[in-house]
Amino acid sequence: SASTCANSVACVTTTQELLDDYEEGTWTPTLGDNGGPDDATYNANGQKGFYTKIGNAVIIYGLVSIDSNGSLTTSEGAYIHGFPFTSQNIANSEERFFAGLQAAAVTAGNAAGGNLDQNTTRLRLRVMGDTSGEHTMTITELNQGTVRFSGTYHVTA
């Protein structure tokens, strides 16, 4: 059993472990289509990823900035691959992310985001707010632009 006290005013006693799983690090995100990461060309400082893992929660942020789509299929969905931990495998679950776009061909007034599906290490980029509702962003809509993203997702501890 362990006790945690704040300014000797309140004291909580628990038999569970205190913080025993904390990690910070970097990773290299890659852009891909439905088939996986491909040979896109990234501009200087165009691949950055940072994370903090606390227990089964991973807080993540990063950017992908490309100069050329390479052999990515422009009509397919845009994904950010290579997340440092596989998401939890819980049926019918997905984690939402925020994303900001620069130089993308997404209709003005729309918002960008992403879904991290269960049991995966890739973020499916999404466009929200247009007349067709929400859809998976295509490589064409990304238009050799920059995506900045952040969010929290859960992993199996």
C-alpha positions in Angstrom: 0.0 0.0 0.0 1.2 3.5 -0.8 0.1 6.9 0.5 0.1 10.2 -1.4 -0.4 13.4 0.5 -0.7 17.0 -0.8 0.4 19.7 1.6 -0.5 17.4 4.5 -4.2 18.3 4.0 -5.5 15.3 2.2 -4.0 11.8 2.1 -5.0 9.0 -0.2 -3.9 5.4 0.5 -4.0 2.9 -2.4 -2.8 -0.7 -2.9 -2.2 -0.1 -6.6 1.1 0.9 -8.1 2.0 4.5 -8.5 3.2 5.8 -11.8 5.4 3.0 -13.1 5.2 3.4 -16.9 6.5 6.8 -18.3 8.3 7.3 -21.5 9.1 10.2 -23.8 10.5 9.9 -27.3 10.6 10.8 -31.0 9.5 9.0 -34.1 9.5 9.5 -37.8 6.0 9.7 -39.4 5.6 8.8 -43.0 2.8 9.6 -45.5 1.1 6.8 -47.2 -2.1 5.8 -49.1 -4.4 2.8 -48.5 -1.5 0.4 -49.4 0.9 1.8 -46.9 3.9 4.2 -46.7 5.4 5.0 -50.1 8.2 7.1 -51.7 6.9 10.6 -51.1 9.6 13.2 -51.0 9.7 15.2 -47.8 11.0 18.8 -47.5 13.6 19.9 -45.0 12.4 19.1 -41.4 9.3 17.5 -43.0 9.0 14.5 -40.7 8.8 15.1 -37.0 7.0 13.1 -34.3 7.1 13.4 -30.5 5.3 11.3 -27.9 4.8 10.9 -24.2 3.5 7.6 -22.9 2.0 7.4 -19.5 0.6 4.0 -18.6 -1.7 3.0 -21.5 -2.2 6.6 -22.8 0.1 8.0 -25.5 0.1 11.8 -26.2 1.4 12.5 -29.6 2.1 15.4 -31.9 4.0 15.8 -35.1 4.1 17.0 -38.7 4.5 15.6 -42.2 5.4 18.0 -45.0 5.9 16.7 -48.5 7.3 18.2 -51.8 6.2 15.3 -54.0 3.6 12.6 -53.8 6.0 10.1 -55.4 4.1 7.0 -56.4 1.2 7.5 -53.9 -2.2 6.9 -55.6 -3.8 10.4 -55.6 -7.4 9.1 -55.4 -6.7 7.0 -52.4 -6.9 7.9 -48.7 -4.1 9.8 -47.0 -2.6 8.2 -43.9 0.2 9.0 -41.5 2.1 5.8 -40.7 4.6 4.7 -38.1 3.0 5.6 -34.8 5.3 4.4 -32.0 2.8 2.1 -30.3 -0.1 0.0 -31.7 -3.5 1.3 -30.6 -5.7 -0.9 -28.4 -7.6 -3.7 -30.0 -11.2 -2.8 -28.9 -13.9 -3.6 -31.4 -15.7 -0.6 -33.0 -13.3 1.9 -31.4 -11.3 4.7 -32.9 -9.4 7.6 -31.4 -9.9 11.1 -32.8 -7.0 13.5 -33.6 -6.8 17.2 -34.5 -4.9 18.1 -37.6 -4.0 21.4 -39.2 -3.3 21.8 -42.9 -1.1 24.1 -44.9 -1.1 24.4 -48.7 -3.6 21.7 -49.0 -6.4 21.6 -51.6 -9.2 21.2 -49.1 -12.2 23.4 -49.6 -12.1 26.6 -47.5 -14.1 26.4 -44.3 -13.6 22.7 -43.8 -11.7 21.2 -40.8 -9.2 18.4 -40.8 -8.7 15.7 -38.3 -7.9 12.0 -38.2 -9.0 8.6 -36.9 -6.7 6.1 -35.4 -8.5 2.8 -35.8 -8.1 -0.1 -33.3 -5.0 -2.3 -33.4 -3.1 -0.1 -35.9 -0.1 2.4 -36.1 -1.6 4.6 -38.8 -3.7 7.7 -38.7 -6.4 8.0 -41.3 -6.7 11.7 -42.2 -10.3 13.1 -42.4 -12.0 16.2 -43.8 -15.1 17.4 -42.0 -17.7 20.1 -42.5 -18.2 20.0 -46.3 -21.5 19.4 -48.0 -20.9 15.6 -48.2 -20.3 15.4 -44.4 -17.1 13.7 -43.3 -14.8 11.7 -45.6 -11.3 10.3 -45.7 -8.9 12.9 -47.1 -7.3 11.9 -50.4 -3.7 12.3 -51.5 -5.0 14.9 -54.0 -6.6 16.9 -51.2 -3.4 16.9 -49.3 -1.8 18.4 -52.4 1.9 18.1 -51.3 1.1 20.2 -48.3 1.9 20.0 -44.6 -0.1 18.3 -41.9 0.4 19.1 -38.2 -1.4 16.7 -35.9 -1.9 16.0 -32.2 -4.0 13.7 -30.0 -4.1 11.0 -27.4 -4.6 7.4 -27.9 -4.7 4.2 -25.8 -2.5 1.1 -26.0 -2.6 -2.2 -24.2 -0.6 -1.6 -21.1 
